[in-house]
Structure formats: C-alpha cells, structure tokens
Amino acid sequence: MKKYIAYAKGQASPELDQDCIEYAASFYSALRTKAQNYDPAKVSVPITVRTLETMIRLSTAHAKLRLSKRVEPSDIDVAVSLLNTSIF
C-alpha cells in the first residue's frame, strides 16, 4: 500500500476539463440552495467559494488515486458525497 501511495503521489496532477468544471459548479449551486433551505443550526459550516475549491481538490485527489490523467464526473460525485456527509 505504501508503494502504491508513493507511486500515485509521484504522478502528474490530473487535468480538469471544462465539462467537469461546469458539472462541479452545478453541484456547488445545488449545495448552496440546499444549505439555505436547511436548518441553520444543523449545518456544520457555511457554503462558500472555498467549498467549490474543496470539491475540485477532492475530485482531483480521487482521480490521482485512480492513476487517471483526467478528472471525470464520477470523481466529482465522490467529492460531493464526502462534502454532503461532512456538512449535513
């Protein structure tokens, strides 16, 4: 496992296509809407632009873990799932 992680870290960072950026932005918009309609006492952190940046970093890290050269929508889905779990 250590060798795999070291190899993955050594690879180039995956590219983020325009389609994936738009896909992440739509999820970010939906997340903001959900947070506004949710009970403020139950939301652990506010949804800001940093949340979008976090989503992109998480999806890039997931693509790198898969040893992919490109970020795919499935990577963004994983990042959104992690954010939903941690925020709500």
C-alpha positions in Angstrom: 0.0 0.0 0.0 2.9 2.4 0.8 4.4 1.8 -2.6 1.1 2.5 -4.4 0.6 5.7 -2.5 4.2 6.8 -3.2 3.7 6.0 -6.9 0.4 7.9 -7.1 1.9 10.9 -5.4 4.7 10.9 -8.0 2.3 11.1 -10.9 1.4 14.4 -12.6 -1.8 16.1 -11.4 -4.9 15.2 -13.4 -6.4 17.7 -15.8 -9.8 19.3 -15.1 -11.9 19.7 -18.3 -14.4 22.5 -18.8 -17.2 20.0 -18.7 -16.1 18.8 -15.3 -15.8 22.4 -14.1 -19.4 23.1 -15.1 -20.5 19.8 -13.5 -18.9 20.8 -10.2 -20.4 24.3 -10.4 -23.9 22.9 -10.8 -23.3 20.7 -7.7 -22.0 23.7 -5.8 -25.1 25.7 -6.7 -27.3 22.8 -5.6 -25.4 22.5 -2.4 -25.8 26.3 -1.7 -29.5 26.0 -2.3 -29.8 23.0 0.0 -27.9 24.8 2.8 -30.1 27.9 2.5 -33.2 25.8 2.9 -31.8 23.6 5.6 -32.0 24.4 9.4 -29.0 26.7 10.1 -28.4 25.1 13.5 -27.8 21.7 11.8 -25.4 22.9 9.0 -21.8 22.5 10.4 -20.1 25.1 8.1 -21.3 27.8 5.7 -21.2 27.0 2.0 -18.7 29.5 0.4 -16.5 29.6 -2.7 -13.9 27.6 -0.7 -16.4 24.8 -0.7 -16.2 24.7 -4.5 -12.4 24.8 -4.3 -12.5 21.9 -1.8 -14.8 20.0 -4.2 -12.3 20.4 -7.0 -9.3 19.4 -4.8 -11.1 16.3 -3.6 -12.1 15.2 -7.1 -8.6 15.8 -8.4 -7.2 13.8 -5.5 -9.6 11.0 -6.2 -8.6 11.0 -9.9 -4.9 10.9 -8.9 -5.6 7.9 -6.6 -7.2 6.1 -9.6 -4.0 7.0 -11.5 -6.1 8.8 -14.1 -4.8 11.6 -16.3 -8.2 13.4 -16.3 -10.8 14.2 -13.7 -14.1 12.6 -14.5 -17.6 13.3 -13.3 -17.5 10.2 -11.1 -14.6 11.8 -9.2 -16.8 14.9 -8.6 -19.6 12.6 -7.4 -17.3 11.2 -4.8 -16.2 14.6 -3.7 -19.9 15.8 -3.4 -20.7 12.7 -1.4 -17.9 13.5 1.0 -19.0 17.1 1.4 -22.6 16.2 1.9 -21.6 13.8 4.6 -19.4 16.3 6.4 -21.6 19.3 6.1 -25.1 18.0 6.7 
